[in-house]
Amino acid sequence: ASFELSLFYADDFPARPSRFIKTAIQEAAKQARYVTYTISQHDLTHPVDSPSQTAIDIVKSLSFDKAHIVTVKNARGFVPLPGTPSPAPAIIEHLQQFPAAKELQICSGLGGATGRLLAQKMSREVGTVLFDQDESREDRRFILEALGEGREGRTVRVGHWKGIRSVSLTAGPLKVSDELEPLAAAELVRDSLATLLNAGVRGLRRVVVLLPMLHDLDGAIRQLLPDKLKIGDFTIITDPRRTRWTVVEAHRIG
């Protein structure tokens, strides 16, 4: 079951909902395994920074004990213009914590402000943070900082993960041109990883980089990122197994 938070801004949300409607909303929240905020044109044309008192009162009463994935996404067919500001739905500030939420997905280029608000509601130990490639570097960092306030982010994955192309958290998509020589490509990977590890992201414990297994590139990666190398507060572990992937992990020391 999924619970859609943007419903509290819907034009047809009742000004004086009956007890039956309030109870139905509360029960839906209790059973929800997914919590979503869907950004649409409505968020850009209506004052999402000032929800109704009725909506606030209901939201304060909701508990999301079963929710384990929290997502920000765009409505189907919604294509915002370049430079459109990220909406900050204030209704999120009135939510209770999500005690079981282990994964935060930001699947919208406008999801920065909404993502920061939701990050503050996540459980203490967050397993995965996934960003859309259109999310700005600043928004990613702000979201991670909000997530790091009293929480621990266990793993960040860069590359292919569960069929989704994940991205660098600090510098946009990690792209390596086919025209680069193996050593130059490996330097790009190393420098991008070092940027992330030295960014001061609170709560970051582990980073995994997955690269397609190409013999010359694999050798260059292992040359520039040898096993046990120290980068900032992290130790590099280069998987010695020869599989279809070159796997480089960074673990926080201590």
GINORZI-V206569 format. One record per helix or strand of 3 or more residues. SS is the DSSP state (h for helix, s for strand). FROM is the first residue (numbers start at 1). LEN is the number of residues. Records with the same first field share a line. If there is no record, write none. Layout:
SS=FROM-LEN / FROM-LEN
//
This chain:
s=2-3 / 34-6 / 69-6 / 103-5 / 125-7 / 152-7 / 206-7 / 234-5 / 245-8
h=5-5 / 19-13 / 41-5 / 53-8 / 90-5 / 112-8 / 137-11 / 182-16 / 215-10
//
